[in-house]
Amino acid sequence: MINPDTHTGEPADIAIVGGGLAGTIAALKARCLYPRATIDLLEREDEPLAWLNRFIDEPLALGWAGDDPDAFAHVCLEGSEPLRSLFVRMPGSGLRDELQALDINLREQDGAWWATQSGAEVGQSLRAKLGEARIRLRLQHHIEEVAPTSDGWRLWSRSFPPVDARRLLWTTGGSIGRTVALFETYGHTYRPFFPGCFALRVADARLKGLAGICQADAMVTLQLPGQAPTVHANGTLRVSGKGLEGTALIKASAELAATAVAAAYQIRCTLDWMPGPSAGDLLRELTARKQSHGKRPLAEDPLWDTPAKLWTRWLKSARIDERVTWSAVPGRKLNALISQIKAPVFDSKGHTLDRHERSHGGGLAWDRLDPTTLASRERPRLHFAGECLDYMATPYGPHSHIALATALIATQSTLSP
């Protein structure tokens, strides 16, 4: 990869702002389409795709696997019509082919494309390809100002000389202040950015000492204050030092993201740690243990494969002494224990952006973009893609599909006559 210090003052044919997945894929696509072009990729971190380094042992969802635009529109939480049209141009099979051309191998699961490598390995591979493609990396570039010139654009960053480019592709919502300034200066309307999905801050004695505990299959139910509708989602559930996170919470929170802002993220969260067995099934199992495990202390006999810490916390929350034997537990206590497993309620104290899914809602309105090129109608030689656009779709496939599809579509037109 090229060090920023080795750059000449030669203007780029295209500058791409944002070294996330959308910006990186756009840069590699630009090289494929325009082999002789000078391409700058500006990233505020020390390297592109730095956030993928957290996915050491975890897979990465990169797109929606189907080709039916109506089915895709169904998983778009907002703005389904422009996103449906986008999907017609870049369906699941089209995105798959583009990614596989970059040596990203995919597998289909639950209607989404998942990388067969870990997220960290995908990031490492793509960074190597940027070097092979002779993309000029401008690292640690915090964009301070963007202005048009007679021949394109000039971008100012902290501690580095300005960057000149004939075309500009803006793919990031991460530098929110600069992104909003760009929208406002050049005549675009936007909706303020907000977390597209999130983890919850929860301070509750029932979670004390459980940080690191993970249930592979749990159900989360979320409800905003004063509103009857609830959203449900299944998936992993983890206890963190701040509260609750995991795929179940990410999926459920995405459906509430736009309305949770106004409620200041004061959300009621009901858990089902074991959605498989019913309350009746649990009662029968616990009753059977009273009869067959009567002399065993409860602390030494967790329910199925429940982690010991979680089991003892359930007992304490149900006000059952973990030292007593099964035969000494009254029936009413068993029902209290079931309530702690199937329906404990937690009130959030706000949100945190989940480390696995730093997506945003809000952003640039679609009405002032050319839908076929994602070019600005207000300013020539300016294109947008990825997280800076205003869209909402369910996580783990659909959301990333839109980011990557817009990057590929915008890139195809940036340097065309």
Helices and strands as residue ranges (DSSP letters): G 4-6, E 12-17, H 21-33, E 39-43, G 50-54, E 61-64, H 69-74, E 76-78, H 80-89, H 92-100, E 106-109, E 112-115, H 119-132, E 136-139, E 143-149, E 152-157, E 160-170, H 176-185, E 190-195, E 199-201, G 205-207, E 214-223, E 231-239, E 243-245, H 247-260, E 268-272, H 279-292, G 298-300, H 308-317, G 326-328, H 331-342, E 345-347, E 351-352, E 360-364, G 366-368, E 382-384, G 386-388, E 392-393, H 398-414
